[in-house]
Amino acid sequence: MLRKIEEYRLSPQQRRIWELGQDGQHEAFLARAMMLLEGNVDRTLLKASLQKMAARHEVLRTTFHVLPGTMLPVQVLGEEFQVQWDEWEFDSQFQSPNEQQVYLDHLFAKFPGHFFNLEKGPLFQVEMVTFAPDKHLLLIALPTMLIDNAIQPFVNELTRSYGKLAGYTTDGGEEEGISYAVLSDRYNELLEAEDGKERRDYWATQEFTSALDIHLPFAKSTQKGITFSPRMLTWEVPTETADSMAKLAVAEGTEVSIVLLAAWQALLVLLTRGPTMVGVAYDGRGDEELLAVIGPLARYVPLAGGFDRGDSFRSVLGLVKLSAEESRKWQESFSWEAIQADSGVPYLPFGYDFTDLQARHTAGDLTFTVLRQSVCFDLFDLRLSGVKQADGRLVIDYHYNENVLCGADLERLCRYFERLITQVMNEPESPIGRTQIISEEEQEQLLVTWNQTGVQFSHHQALHRLFEDQVAKTPDQIAVLFGERTLSYEELNNRANRLARDLQTNGVVAGKIVAIACQRSLDMIIGMLAVLKAGGAYLPLDIDYPMERIAYMLQDSRTEMLLTQQDLAERFEDQSVKVILLDDLARANSATQKWDNLDLHMTDEHPAYVIYTSGSTGQPKGIVVGHGAICNHMQWMQAEFPLSASDRVLQKTAFSFDASVWEFYAPLLTGAQLVFAKPETQLDPATLLQEIQEYRVTTLQVVPTILSMLLEQEDFANCTSLTRVFAGGEQLTRKLQERLFGMLPNVDLINLYGPTECCINSTYWVAERGGSGNMVPIGRPIANAQVYVLDEYQLPVPQGVAGELYIGGAGIAIGYLHRPQLTAERFVVHPFAEGERLYKTGDLVRTLPGGVLEFLGRIDDQVKLRGLRIELGEIEAVLQRHESVQQAVVLLREDKPGHQLLVAYIVCKGEHPQVQDLRLFLNGQLPEYMIPSFYVYLNALPLMPNGKVDRRQYPQPDLYAKGYGTDYVAPRNLMEELIAGIWSEILDRSEVGVQNDFFELGGDSLAALKIVALCKREGIFLTPQDMFKLRRIEEIAVAIEERTNARDQQKSCRLPIGGSN
């Protein structure tokens, strides 16, 4: 019979186990022990000893019943102890000691052979194996709803009970112990009591959120939705290392368990690069009266290391020691419920516990020795259990979930830990970040094997020479198309040669910079080739940039000559440059005759072009790329992705960005055709789609954002001329890849990666259908390039671990124009090749199996918005020049998936300026893509305890916050209602007024494209330029109505007057 005691709720420890064990996973929460019994055993007395223990400890007689209408069970105390007892004999005479050990390991791993029923029982299983008359193994197993990892008190009492029954002692543990059911109520009251607020506040002030998101880099999945499938890997610490740990523990006034914990946390910091937090097991028996209690008192308590990779191991040990003491002090007031309510994450990824099994228990001539134990009373992806064996050996058990981590990765991690703990014992004063945890074999693979990219290309050292070779092969083939205009290879070469001679006459020599500012046209490519042929380096200037920014580039580059067009020339009248017109009619007419190539000696170190990119100091910086780098890139492209005369490449990227460079030259060096897109194509997916189809384009380059919008066009599936799509500038998602393959199954998709400082692209990946992971990798290095994933000490990080990407080889730029200090900072000495350089990218990547790279993000504040590189510091610096701004922080936010926007957070000196004033101020100095969409005024910038800006604490922008100066005005007619509805959908606003400014609503060029596309479906025809110029719904609606009326009037004028006979 069972006597139900309903007032005995589950203890906090039991409730934790019960909740984690839902979905049929209770069988994982077991306590198992294997004991060696040496001497003569009386089985009857041994069973009676267990019965006496169960009589004193009611928890051993407990089952768990869920009452009707409740979610949690209650403890039900049985009057009789139920145990499943099995015994058998093992013949070991034909097995060696090693074979016996393997068998014992197998036996322990498979025990028990069935699952416990928590409601029906029995919940105690014993298996006794006899090896010899005086040598037995006793295996016990029970759910951790009944016991925790404090197995030693259990064995101690079992020994004393046996000794008393056998007549060896009068002390048989007869005293009445504390009822675990009573303790359950005590612990529940402790967590709920008002006077426990101080204890709970300690945990409430701890930062858990960031640590909950930290996982091992080779984890297969995250916690959500996975099942728990426990596995174990064991490693015995070498005696010499264990002795060193013991000596260090004595020297630092701590224990070996803390030394091991510090080493474990150090490894996790090296592997995750994050603020790791480990769940550390405390036995919950701080009071003397609890030492002999059997039951689940222990719990895992979060422990933060509070150190970083630059700290020495001795410092790490001291910090971990202090943290452990503090956590132990407050362990009884810790509860997972509050943390899980805030984060939704059920458990910490990493755990740690330590058990000392050295005690031997004797009852007369019978000795009880615990050989092994395994206890699971919480969930972790990976838990390290240190075990001090009875014979003094230190053994480490890695308990892991095989649905998260595979055995091969655990074996690799075990080797990392072995090397780490050996090195930090030998050099405890050295920074842990300098520990070389990878083997020589893995280092050889990372540094050498996966960087064997050497290819011998053409002997030509100049880009224009490669073009001239192609002219000789296909002089009459069409080289360039722009609308209805075309140029053959020979015509293009003649015009470039003619202009190059004029440039030389005007003083262009090798290495001289010549700026080019023009509309997208045939003049653009003629000018670029002419500068190269004259020996100069061209500097592309985007005519849509603010004049102040263009003027800065001209001044900073010390440019003395500018190529432009007649319509743009007056813009540069105030600049100290000599202006040469690209559309000069006399030169164009004379170019119809034959003009020979200029015979200039060029080397691969001669500069070919200068590209300005955003700079963190508040001004853009120029990057100088040499002929050798661009020639290597273009010849790699032709070798890897060959073009022929039948191919057409669409040039649509603004030529001030380096991604445009290969669009120009890939067709011109191979006999293919360069198709100039219309100026508005970059901003209009519908026009881009039309041009792809009209010109039968075969090769297209797009950023993933634009590719996604192209796929939304109804007619994209008819772009069957496309054979290759190159994506770059942003992370390419697996979902977008599969969408493209679904619409154009025969197209090749290539994911490109590379900073401007490394000549366009440094790595590439040919997308494979299917695949795992959310993101498409950036692949392997191109020909003659090398990539290294290094830590802050320029040491290689293990495969799968995040590190900074360094790039070397033929694609490295010459440096930053007129900035030797910055060049030295970013183009560093090659640590693995004497006399060479590496570019320090600031990009965070990791190496996947096979040497494939995966992009993870940025180390600094540089961001990419729709493929455009932005230094947030440059925007902040410009904002802080405004007379009303005291401090400014700019963030790239993605509060709505897939919709990124720049938000400026501002602390003012006095009254808040109007947002439109700030926008006008920035518009005069920054390009449109760098203008924040939102402006949020703060009294002070949120800071972390170390004084750094805490970017996680910045609020979402509020549309109608102070400073926007626009009240809500509802739509007043059908046209305004339709447009307002579309704006609300795209800008994610519950309501949009007709007088709200598009940009102040968070609009940007991407939002404008989406709005134009949706309006078109509703029969409302407007352009992205309408969005940028008119900006308010009421003005856009008026403009559309006027256009409609004008078209209707034209139609009526064309109608015949009167009838016909």
TORFIRO-277357 format. One record per residue (C-alpha): x, z, y. Coordinates in steps of 0.25 Angstrom, whole numbers, padded with zeros to 4 digits, always signed. Layout:
N
XZY;...
This chain:
1061
+0000+0000+0000;+0004-0003+0014;+0002+0007+0026;+0000-0001+0038;+0005+0005+0051;+0000-0004+0062;+0007+0004+0073;+0020+0000+0069;+0023-0013+0076;+0035-0022+0073;+0047-0017+0080;+0053-0026+0091;+0064-0030+0080;+0053-0034+0070;+0044-0041+0080;+0056-0050+0084;+0059-0053+0069;+0044-0056+0066;+0043-0065+0078;+0055-0073+0075;+0051-0074+0061;+0038-0081+0063;+0036-0095+0058;+0040-0091+0044;+0054-0086+0048;+0053-0072+0044;+0062-0074+0031;+0074-0076+0040;+0074-0062+0045;+0081-0055+0034;+0091-0044+0032;+0099-0046+0020;+0111-0038+0014;+0120-0039+0002;+0127-0026-0003;+0137-0024-0013;+0135-0012-0022;+0147-0007-0029;+0145+0004-0040;+0134+0007-0050;+0120+0004-0044;+0108+0011-0049;+0097+0001-0046;+0086+0011-0047;+0092+0020-0037;+0095+0008-0027;+0080+0004-0027;+0076+0018-0025;+0086+0019-0013;+0079+0007-0007;+0065+0014-0009;+0070+0027-0003;+0075+0019+0009;+0062+0012+0011;+0054+0025+0010;+0063+0030+0022;+0062+0017+0030;+0048+0011+0031;+0053-0002+0037;+0058-0006+0023;+0043-0004+0018;+0038-0012+0030;+0030-0025+0029;+0024-0033+0041;+0009-0036+0043;+0003-0045+0054;-0011-0039+0057;-0023-0047+0060;-0023-0052+0075;-0008-0049+0077;+0005-0057+0078;+0015-0046+0074;+0015-0038+0061;+0015-0023+0060;+0025-0015+0051;+0018-0011+0038;+0025+0000+0031;+0023+0000+0016;+0023+0012+0007;+0032+0006-0004;+0045-0001-0003;+0045-0015-0008;+0058-0022-0012;+0061-0034-0020;+0073-0030-0030;+0080-0040-0038;+0093-0039-0046;+0102-0047-0055;+0116-0048-0060;+0127-0058-0056;+0138-0062-0065;+0150-0063-0056;+0161-0064-0067;+0163-0079-0066;+0164-0080-0051;+0175-0078-0042;+0174-0069-0030;+0172-0080-0020;+0161-0086-0029;+0155-0073-0029;+0155-0072-0014;+0149-0086-0013;+0138-0081-0022;+0135-0068-0014;+0134-0076-0001;+0124-0085-0008;+0117-0074-0014;+0116-0067+0000;+0112-0080+0007;+0100-0082-0002;+0095-0068-0003;+0083-0065-0002;+0077-0076-0010;+0063-0075-0004;+0056-0072+0009;+0050-0058+0013;+0035-0057+0016;+0035-0048+0028;+0020-0044+0025;+0020-0042+0010;+0034-0038+0007;+0043-0034+0000;+0053-0035+0011;+0065-0030+0004;+0073-0037-0007;+0085-0032-0015;+0093-0040-0024;+0104-0034-0033;+0115-0042-0039;+0124-0035-0049;+0138-0041-0050;+0144-0030-0059;+0139-0016-0063;+0146-0010-0051;+0144-0022-0041;+0130-0026-0036;+0125-0034-0024;+0112-0028-0017;+0105-0038-0008;+0094-0034+0001;+0085-0042+0010;+0073-0038+0019;+0067-0044+0032;+0073-0039+0045;+0059-0034+0049;+0064-0022+0041;+0078-0021+0043;+0089-0026+0053;+0104-0029+0052;+0107-0014+0050;+0109-0015+0035;+0119-0004+0034;+0109+0007+0037;+0101+0002+0026;+0113+0001+0016;+0117+0015+0020;+0104+0021+0017;+0103+0013+0004;+0116+0019+0000;+0112+0033+0004;+0099+0032-0003;+0105+0027-0016;+0116+0038-0015;+0105+0049-0014;+0097+0044-0026;+0110+0042-0034;+0114+0056-0031;+0126+0053-0024;+0122+0059-0011;+0111+0068-0005;+0110+0060+0008;+0100+0049+0004;+0094+0045+0018;+0082+0054+0016;+0080+0056+0031;+0068+0050+0037;+0072+0038+0045;+0065+0033+0058;+0053+0024+0054;+0055+0010+0058;+0041+0008+0062;+0042+0019+0072;+0055+0013+0077;+0047+0000+0079;+0037+0007+0088;+0048+0014+0096;+0055+0000+0098;+0042-0006+0103;+0039+0005+0112;+0054+0004+0118;+0052-0010+0122;+0038-0008+0128;+0041+0006+0135;+0042+0006+0150;+0054+0015+0150;+0061+0003+0142;+0060-0006+0154;+0075-0004+0158;+0079-0008+0144;+0070-0020+0144;+0075-0024+0158;+0089-0025+0153;+0085-0036+0144;+0076-0042+0154;+0088-0044+0164;+0096-0052+0153;+0097-0067+0154;+0093-0073+0141;+0087-0086+0144;+0100-0094+0145;+0105-0088+0132;+0093-0092+0125;+0095-0107+0127;+0110-0106+0123;+0112-0113+0109;+0124-0117+0101;+0127-0132+0104;+0125-0136+0090;+0112-0130+0088;+0102-0139+0082;+0090-0134+0089;+0085-0123+0098;+0076-0111+0093;+0063-0116+0096;+0055-0122+0084;+0066-0120+0074;+0065-0112+0061;+0076-0101+0058;+0084-0105+0045;+0095-0095+0044;+0109-0098+0039;+0122-0091+0039;+0137-0094+0039;+0148-0083+0037;+0162-0082+0042;+0172-0072+0039;+0181-0068+0051;+0196-0068+0047;+0202-0055+0045;+0212-0057+0057;+0201-0061+0066;+0192-0049+0062;+0204-0040+0064;+0206-0045+0078;+0191-0043+0082;+0192-0029+0077;+0205-0027+0086;+0198-0033+0098;+0186-0025+0096;+0194-0012+0096;+0202-0016+0108;+0189-0019+0116;+0182-0007+0112;+0171-0014+0104;+0167-0018+0090;+0170-0031+0081;+0155-0034+0082;+0157-0036+0097;+0169-0044+0096;+0162-0053+0087;+0150-0054+0096;+0159-0057+0108;+0165-0069+0100;+0152-0074+0095;+0147-0074+0110;+0160-0081+0114;+0158-0092+0104;+0143-0094+0108;+0148-0095+0123;+0158-0106+0119;+0148-0114+0111;+0136-0113+0120;+0142-0112+0134;+0131-0103+0137;+0127-0089+0140;+0126-0085+0126;+0118-0073+0122;+0118-0067+0108;+0108-0059+0101;+0116-0046+0096;+0111-0037+0085;+0110-0022+0088;+0105-0013+0077;+0096-0005+0086;+0102+0008+0080;+0108+0014+0092;+0101+0028+0090;+0107+0036+0078;+0093+0038+0073;+0092+0023+0070;+0105+0021+0063;+0098+0023+0049;+0085+0015+0053;+0082+0004+0044;+0074-0007+0051;+0075-0018+0061;+0081-0011+0073;+0091-0021+0077;+0089-0032+0086;+0097-0044+0093;+0099-0042+0107;+0104-0053+0117;+0118-0051+0121;+0124-0060+0132;+0139-0061+0132;+0141-0062+0147;+0154-0070+0147;+0158-0084+0148;+0169-0094+0142;+0179-0089+0152;+0179-0075+0147;+0190-0070+0137;+0185-0065+0124;+0190-0051+0128;+0180-0051+0140;+0169-0057+0131;+0171-0046+0122;+0169-0036+0133;+0157-0042+0139;+0150-0044+0125;+0154-0029+0122;+0147-0024+0135;+0135-0034+0132;+0133-0028+0118;+0133-0014+0123;+0123-0017+0133;+0114-0025+0124;+0115-0014+0113;+0110-0003+0124;+0097-0011+0127;+0095-0017+0113;+0082-0009+0110;+0075-0014+0122;+0078-0029+0119;+0066-0038+0116;+0065-0053+0113;+0051-0054+0118;+0054-0055+0133;+0065-0065+0131;+0057-0074+0122;+0046-0073+0132;+0055-0079+0143;+0063-0089+0135;+0054-0093+0123;+0067-0092+0114;+0065-0083+0102;+0079-0079+0100;+0094-0080+0105;+0102-0091+0099;+0114-0082+0095;+0115-0069+0088;+0125-0058+0083;+0126-0046+0074;+0137-0038+0068;+0136-0030+0055;+0146-0020+0049;+0145-0020+0034;+0158-0012+0032;+0151+0001+0028;+0150+0004+0013;+0139+0013+0008;+0142+0022-0005;+0132+0029-0014;+0141+0036-0025;+0149+0025-0032;+0140+0014-0026;+0144+0007-0014;+0135-0002-0005;+0142-0012+0003;+0135-0023+0012;+0141-0036+0010;+0132-0045+0018;+0120-0044+0027;+0112-0054+0034;+0101-0050+0044;+0092-0058+0052;+0083-0051+0062;+0083-0061+0074;+0084-0076+0076;+0097-0084+0081;+0102-0098+0080;+0115-0091+0076;+0119-0077+0074;+0133-0071+0071;+0133-0059+0062;+0146-0052+0061;+0148-0044+0048;+0159-0034+0045;+0159-0034+0030;+0161-0022+0021;+0176-0026+0018;+0179-0027+0033;+0178-0043+0034;+0171-0048+0047;+0161-0059+0043;+0152-0067+0052;+0139-0073+0048;+0133-0084+0056;+0118-0084+0055;+0111-0097+0060;+0099-0105+0060;+0102-0118+0053;+0090-0125+0060;+0098-0122+0073;+0113-0123+0068;+0119-0130+0056;+0129-0125+0047;+0140-0134+0051;+0139-0130+0065;+0139-0115+0061;+0152-0117+0053;+0158-0124+0066;+0153-0112+0074;+0159-0102+0064;+0173-0109+0066;+0171-0109+0081;+0169-0094+0080;+0181-0092+0071;+0190-0099+0081;+0184-0092+0093;+0185-0078+0087;+0199-0080+0082;+0204-0085+0096;+0197-0074+0104;+0203-0064+0095;+0217-0070+0098;+0215-0072+0113;+0204-0062+0118;+0209-0064+0132;+0206-0079+0132;+0193-0085+0138;+0184-0088+0126;+0181-0102+0132;+0196-0106+0128;+0193-0103+0113;+0195-0115+0105;+0184-0114+0095;+0185-0128+0090;+0194-0132+0079;+0206-0142+0080;+0198-0152+0072;+0185-0151+0081;+0194-0152+0093;+0200-0165+0088;+0187-0171+0086;+0181-0167+0100;+0194-0171+0107;+0199-0183+0100;+0191-0189+0088;+0178-0191+0097;+0186-0196+0108;+0193-0208+0101;+0187-0218+0110;+0199-0227+0113;+0195-0242+0115;+0205-0253+0121;+0197-0261+0131;+0201-0273+0140;+0215-0272+0147;+0207-0275+0160;+0208-0263+0170;+0198-0267+0180;+0183-0268+0180;+0182-0281+0187;+0192-0288+0178;+0182-0286+0167;+0172-0293+0175;+0181-0304+0178;+0184-0306+0163;+0169-0308+0161;+0167-0317+0172;+0178-0326+0166;+0170-0326+0153;+0156-0328+0158;+0157-0334+0173;+0143-0340+0173;+0135-0329+0166;+0126-0322+0175;+0132-0309+0179;+0123-0302+0188;+0107-0303+0191;+0101-0297+0203;+0086-0302+0204;+0087-0317+0205;+0101-0317+0209;+0113-0319+0199;+0128-0320+0198;+0136-0326+0187;+0149-0319+0183;+0157-0329+0191;+0148-0328+0203;+0149-0313+0203;+0164-0313+0201;+0166-0323+0212;+0158-0315+0222;+0165-0302+0218;+0179-0309+0220;+0175-0315+0233;+0171-0301+0238;+0183-0294+0232;+0192-0303+0240;+0185-0299+0253;+0187-0284+0249;+0202-0287+0247;+0203-0293+0260;+0196-0281+0267;+0207-0272+0260;+0201-0268+0247;+0213-0265+0237;+0214-0258+0224;+0207-0245+0224;+0200-0246+0237;+0186-0241+0237;+0175-0251+0242;+0161-0246+0244;+0148-0254+0240;+0135-0252+0246;+0124-0262+0243;+0111-0265+0237;+0110-0268+0222;+0113-0283+0222;+0123-0293+0217;+0132-0288+0229;+0134-0275+0222;+0141-0280+0210;+0149-0290+0218;+0154-0279+0227;+0158-0270+0215;+0166-0281+0208;+0172-0286+0221;+0177-0272+0224;+0183-0271+0210;+0190-0285+0211;+0196-0281+0225;+0202-0269+0218;+0193-0259+0225;+0184-0248+0219;+0169-0249+0223;+0161-0238+0229;+0146-0240+0227;+0137-0234+0237;+0122-0232+0235;+0115-0237+0248;+0103-0228+0245;+0113-0216+0247;+0112-0208+0261;+0122-0214+0270;+0129-0201+0272;+0132-0201+0257;+0137-0215+0258;+0145-0212+0270;+0152-0201+0263;+0155-0209+0251;+0162-0220+0260;+0170-0209+0267;+0174-0201+0255;+0178-0214+0247;+0186-0219+0259;+0179-0232+0258;+0183-0242+0268;+0175-0254+0263;+0160-0256+0259;+0153-0267+0253;+0138-0268+0257;+0127-0278+0260;+0122-0283+0273;+0110-0275+0274;+0117-0262+0271;+0130-0264+0280;+0124-0257+0292;+0123-0244+0285;+0139-0243+0284;+0142-0246+0299;+0146-0232+0301;+0155-0231+0289;+0170-0233+0290;+0169-0244+0280;+0171-0259+0280;+0159-0266+0276;+0159-0279+0268;+0146-0286+0265;+0143-0289+0250;+0132-0299+0254;+0141-0307+0264;+0136-0321+0263;+0149-0328+0266;+0156-0321+0255;+0144-0324+0245;+0145-0339+0248;+0160-0339+0246;+0159-0332+0233;+0153-0344+0227;+0166-0350+0225;+0177-0345+0215;+0184-0332+0218;+0195-0328+0209;+0196-0314+0204;+0206-0305+0211;+0218-0302+0204;+0220-0287+0206;+0228-0278+0197;+0219-0266+0193;+0222-0254+0184;+0212-0245+0177;+0215-0234+0188;+0210-0243+0199;+0196-0237+0204;+0184-0246+0202;+0173-0239+0209;+0170-0226+0215;+0156-0219+0212;+0152-0207+0221;+0144-0196+0213;+0137-0183+0218;+0147-0172+0222;+0146-0157+0220;+0152-0154+0234;+0141-0161+0242;+0147-0175+0242;+0148-0186+0232;+0161-0189+0226;+0168-0203+0222;+0172-0206+0208;+0183-0216+0206;+0182-0224+0193;+0194-0233+0189;+0193-0247+0183;+0199-0242+0170;+0187-0233+0168;+0176-0243+0171;+0183-0254+0163;+0183-0244+0151;+0169-0241+0152;+0164-0255+0154;+0172-0260+0142;+0167-0249+0133;+0153-0253+0137;+0155-0267+0133;+0162-0263+0120;+0151-0253+0116;+0139-0260+0122;+0142-0274+0124;+0135-0283+0133;+0134-0299+0133;+0129-0310+0141;+0115-0308+0137;+0115-0293+0142;+0109-0289+0156;+0113-0275+0162;+0104-0269+0172;+0111-0263+0184;+0102-0253+0191;+0110-0241+0193;+0114-0238+0207;+0129-0243+0208;+0133-0230+0215;+0132-0223+0201;+0142-0226+0190;+0132-0229+0180;+0130-0242+0187;+0144-0246+0185;+0142-0251+0170;+0129-0258+0174;+0137-0267+0183;+0149-0270+0174;+0144-0270+0160;+0137-0283+0161;+0147-0289+0170;+0159-0287+0161;+0152-0293+0149;+0145-0305+0153;+0131-0299+0154;+0122-0298+0166;+0121-0288+0177;+0107-0286+0182;+0105-0279+0195;+0092-0271+0195;+0084-0271+0208;+0087-0260+0217;+0074-0252+0214;+0076-0253+0199;+0083-0240+0198;+0071-0233+0204;+0060-0240+0196;+0059-0241+0181;+0048-0251+0182;+0057-0261+0190;+0069-0257+0180;+0060-0261+0168;+0056-0274+0175;+0071-0278+0177;+0075-0275+0163;+0064-0284+0158;+0066-0295+0169;+0081-0296+0167;+0081-0293+0152;+0091-0282+0154;+0098-0278+0141;+0106-0266+0146;+0101-0255+0155;+0106-0241+0160;+0097-0230+0164;+0097-0215+0166;+0087-0209+0156;+0077-0205+0167;+0075-0220+0170;+0075-0224+0156;+0064-0214+0153;+0056-0220+0165;+0059-0234+0159;+0053-0230+0146;+0040-0226+0153;+0038-0240+0158;+0028-0247+0150;+0036-0260+0148;+0049-0254+0144;+0048-0258+0130;+0049-0272+0134;+0063-0271+0139;+0068-0277+0126;+0080-0283+0133;+0087-0270+0134;+0097-0268+0123;+0104-0256+0129;+0100-0244+0138;+0111-0235+0143;+0106-0221+0148;+0115-0212+0156;+0115-0202+0168;+0106-0192+0161;+0103-0186+0148;+0096-0196+0138;+0086-0189+0130;+0083-0192+0116;+0068-0194+0119;+0071-0205+0129;+0081-0212+0119;+0069-0212+0109;+0059-0217+0119;+0069-0229+0123;+0071-0232+0108;+0056-0232+0106;+0054-0242+0116;+0066-0251+0114;+0071-0249+0100;+0082-0259+0101;+0089-0254+0113;+0102-0246+0113;+0102-0233+0121;+0116-0228+0126;+0117-0215+0133;+0129-0215+0143;+0136-0203+0149;+0147-0202+0159;+0151-0197+0173;+0155-0206+0184;+0169-0200+0183;+0170-0206+0169;+0166-0220+0173;+0151-0221+0170;+0150-0217+0155;+0159-0209+0146;+0150-0207+0134;+0139-0215+0127;+0129-0213+0116;+0121-0224+0109;+0107-0218+0107;+0103-0216+0093;+0088-0216+0089;+0083-0202+0086;+0094-0192+0086;+0093-0177+0089;+0093-0169+0102;+0086-0171+0115;+0097-0178+0122;+0105-0191+0118;+0120-0188+0118;+0130-0195+0128;+0138-0199+0116;+0153-0202+0114;+0164-0207+0124;+0165-0221+0128;+0178-0229+0125;+0190-0223+0130;+0183-0210+0135;+0185-0196+0129;+0175-0185+0131;+0178-0170+0129;+0169-0158+0129;+0176-0146+0134;+0174-0132+0139;+0179-0126+0152;+0193-0125+0147;+0193-0140+0143;+0193-0136+0128;+0184-0144+0119;+0171-0137+0115;+0166-0138+0101;+0156-0149+0096;+0142-0146+0101;+0147-0136+0112;+0144-0140+0127;+0156-0143+0135;+0160-0151+0147;+0162-0166+0145;+0176-0171+0149;+0178-0186+0149;+0192-0193+0148;+0197-0207+0145;+0196-0221+0152;+0183-0218+0160;+0188-0207+0169;+0187-0210+0184;+0199-0210+0193;+0193-0197+0200;+0185-0193+0212;+0188-0201+0225;+0197-0193+0234;+0194-0180+0227;+0207-0177+0219;+0203-0162+0217;+0189-0166+0211;+0196-0176+0203;+0205-0166+0197;+0194-0156+0194;+0185-0166+0187;+0196-0176+0181;+0204-0166+0173;+0217-0166+0165;+0214-0171+0151;+0216-0158+0142;+0218-0167+0129;+0226-0179+0134;+0238-0178+0143;+0237-0186+0156;+0222-0189+0155;+0210-0184+0162;+0196-0179+0159;+0184-0179+0168;+0177-0166+0168;+0162-0170+0168;+0155-0157+0170;+0145-0162+0159;+0141-0153+0148;+0141-0160+0134;+0143-0157+0120;+0148-0164+0108;+0139-0168+0097;+0143-0171+0082;+0151-0184+0082;+0157-0182+0096;+0144-0186+0103;+0142-0179+0117;+0129-0173+0122;+0127-0171+0137;+0122-0157+0140;+0122-0155+0155;+0131-0152+0167;+0141-0140+0169;+0140-0141+0184;+0129-0144+0194;+0130-0160+0192;+0117-0166+0187;+0111-0179+0184;+0098-0183+0190;+0092-0196+0184;+0107-0200+0180;+0112-0197+0194;+0123-0187+0195;+0121-0176+0205;+0130-0164+0210;+0120-0154+0213;+0131-0148+0222;+0131-0160+0231;+0116-0158+0234;+0118-0143+0236;+0129-0146+0246;+0121-0156+0254;+0109-0147+0255;+0118-0135+0260;+0122-0144+0272;+0108-0143+0277;+0107-0133+0288;+0096-0125+0282;+0102-0124+0268;+0110-0112+0264;+0111-0114+0249;+0106-0125+0240;+0106-0127+0225;+0101-0140+0219;+0096-0141+0204;+0092-0152+0195;+0079-0146+0189;+0071-0151+0178;+0058-0142+0178;+0050-0154+0172;+0057-0160+0160;+0062-0174+0163;+0061-0172+0178;+0074-0168+0185;+0074-0165+0200;+0084-0159+0210;+0080-0146+0217;+0087-0140+0229;+0086-0124+0230;+0089-0120+0244;+0092-0107+0252;+0090-0110+0267;+0097-0104+0279;+0084-0102+0286;+0071-0109+0285;+0068-0119+0274;+0070-0133+0278;+0059-0143+0274;+0062-0150+0261;+0061-0164+0268;+0072-0160+0277;+0082-0156+0266;+0078-0169+0259;+0082-0177+0271;+0095-0170+0273;+0099-0173+0259;+0094-0187+0259;+0104-0190+0270;+0116-0186+0261;+0112-0187+0246;+0106-0199+0238;+0092-0198+0234;+0094-0193+0220;+0101-0181+0225;+0090-0176+0234;+0083-0164+0228;+0068-0165+0224;+0065-0151+0228;+0070-0140+0237;+0068-0125+0234;+0071-0115+0245;+0076-0101+0240;+0080-0088+0247;+0092-0088+0238;+0099-0095+0227;+0097-0089+0213;+0110-0083+0208;+0115-0078+0195;+0122-0065+0193;+0136-0072+0195;+0131-0078+0208;+0130-0092+0203;+0117-0100+0206;+0107-0097+0195;+0101-0111+0194;+0091-0107+0183;+0083-0098+0193;+0080-0109+0203;+0065-0111+0204;+0057-0124+0202;+0054-0131+0215;+0041-0129+0222;+0034-0141+0228;+0027-0134+0239;+0038-0124+0242;+0042-0121+0256;+0050-0132+0263;+0042-0144+0257;+0033-0144+0269;+0022-0152+0262;+0008-0146+0259;-0001-0152+0248;-0010-0164+0252;-0019-0169+0241;-0020-0184+0238;-0032-0190+0246;-0034-0203+0238;-0033-0210+0225;-0019-0216+0227;-0013-0202+0232;-0020-0195+0220;-0014-0205+0210;+0000-0204+0216;-0001-0189+0218;-0004-0188+0203;+0008-0196+0199;+0017-0188+0208;+0012-0175+0202;+0015-0180+0188;+0029-0185+0191;+0033-0174+0200;+0026-0163+0191;+0018-0157+0203;+0004-0152+0201;+0000-0158+0214;+0006-0168+0224;+0002-0169+0238;+0002-0183+0245;+0011-0178+0256;+0021-0172+0247;+0035-0179+0248;+0039-0185+0235;+0053-0179+0235;+0048-0165+0239;+0039-0166+0227;+0052-0167+0218;+0052-0182+0218;+0064-0191+0215;+0067-0205+0211;+0063-0202+0196;+0050-0196+0200;+0048-0208+0209;+0050-0218+0198;+0040-0211+0189;+0029-0210+0200;+0031-0225+0203;+0029-0228+0188;+0016-0220+0187;+0010-0225+0200;+0012-0239+0195;+0004-0236+0183;-0007-0231+0192;-0006-0244+0200;+0001-0238+0211;+0013-0246+0215;+0025-0239+0222;+0040-0239+0222;+0050-0228+0221;+0054-0232+0235;+0040-0228+0239;+0042-0214+0233;+0055-0212+0240;+0050-0218+0254;+0036-0213+0255;+0037-0200+0247;+0023-0195+0249;+0010-0199+0242;+0002-0202+0254;+0012-0211+0260;+0014-0218+0246;-0001-0220+0244;-0002-0226+0258;+0010-0236+0255;+0003-0240+0242;-0010-0242+0249;-0004-0251+0260;+0003-0259+0250;-0009-0261+0242;-0017-0265+0254;-0006-0275+0258;-0006-0282+0244;-0021-0283+0245;-0021-0289+0258;-0011-0299+0254;-0020-0303+0242;-0032-0305+0251;-0024-0314+0260;-0021-0323+0248;-0035-0324+0244;-0042-0338+0247;-0052-0338+0258;-0066-0344+0255;-0070-0350+0242;-0066-0363+0235;-0075-0375+0233;
